[in-house]
Amino acid sequence: MSVSQRKYFTEIAALTEKIVAVTTVSGKKFTGTLIGINPDNLSLALADAKEENGETLSRVFLNGNSVVQISTAEKSFDLKALAQRLEKVFPRMVKLYEDNGFIWVMDKVKLTDRGIAEGSGPAAERVQRVYEQFVSETKS
């Protein structure tokens, strides 16, 4: 798989748990939370999806061949910028795994766009404070 293909799938995967708008080949439009994606054919699963007519559906499953466009108004989380910020606090102890969506700090603390995923203790608390400050600054 090429670097550009990996980046494409990373970007699509980053939309999981975000509100997206999807347009199909027939012109139907759905807005809902992307809860699943099949990377083989780009089929999608949306939760709490709304159709243009206002009807709300608990779940919508769309075949990847019928999807023309997927968009979101939400800005994606910048893991790379967060890793750079953490590098200032923990020099040479930060490893970014952008394709996998996480950062390792001191080989003890795993951090995702949602916060600490693994690790505890003083190092994890410091990482969490840096994360919270980063999130508050980027939302402003």
JOFEN-V887205 format. One record per pair of residues at least 6 apart in sequence whose C-alpha atoms are under 8 Angstrom apart, sorted by the first residue. I is the first residue (numbers start at 1). J is the second residue. Records with the same first field share a line. If there is no record, write none. Layout:
I = J ; J
//
This chain:
6 = 99
7 = 99
9 = 39
10 = 99 ; 100
13 = 37
14 = 76 ; 101
15 = 34 ; 72 ; 76
16 = 33 ; 34 ; 35 ; 36 ; 37
17 = 33 ; 34 ; 35
18 = 33 ; 34 ; 72 ; 74
19 = 31 ; 32 ; 33 ; 34 ; 72 ; 74
20 = 31 ; 32 ; 33 ; 34 ; 70 ; 71 ; 72 ; 73
21 = 29 ; 30 ; 31 ; 32 ; 69 ; 70 ; 71 ; 72
22 = 29 ; 30 ; 31 ; 67 ; 68 ; 69 ; 70 ; 71
23 = 29 ; 30 ; 67 ; 68 ; 69 ; 70
24 = 66 ; 67 ; 68 ; 69
25 = 66 ; 67 ; 68
26 = 66
28 = 51 ; 52
29 = 51 ; 52
30 = 49 ; 50 ; 51 ; 52
31 = 49 ; 50 ; 51
32 = 46 ; 47 ; 48 ; 49 ; 50
33 = 46 ; 47 ; 48 ; 49
34 = 44 ; 45 ; 46 ; 47
35 = 44 ; 45 ; 46 ; 47
36 = 44 ; 45 ; 46
37 = 43 ; 44 ; 45
38 = 44
41 = 63 ; 64 ; 65
42 = 63 ; 64 ; 65
43 = 61 ; 62 ; 63 ; 64 ; 65 ; 67
44 = 61 ; 62 ; 63 ; 64
45 = 59 ; 60 ; 61 ; 62
46 = 59 ; 60 ; 61
47 = 57 ; 58 ; 59 ; 60
48 = 56 ; 57 ; 58 ; 59
49 = 56 ; 57 ; 58 ; 59 ; 60
50 = 56 ; 57
51 = 57
77 = 113
79 = 96 ; 98 ; 101 ; 102 ; 103 ; 112 ; 113
80 = 96 ; 98
82 = 131 ; 134
83 = 94 ; 95 ; 96 ; 103
85 = 130
86 = 94 ; 127 ; 130
87 = 93 ; 94
90 = 105 ; 106
93 = 105 ; 106 ; 107
94 = 103 ; 104 ; 105 ; 106
95 = 103 ; 104 ; 105
96 = 102 ; 103 ; 104
97 = 103 ; 104
101 = 112 ; 113
102 = 110 ; 111 ; 112 ; 113
103 = 110 ; 111 ; 112
104 = 110 ; 111
105 = 111 ; 127
108 = 118 ; 119
109 = 116 ; 117 ; 118 ; 119 ; 120 ; 123 ; 124 ; 127
110 = 116 ; 117 ; 118 ; 119
111 = 117 ; 118
115 = 128 ; 131
116 = 124 ; 127 ; 128
//
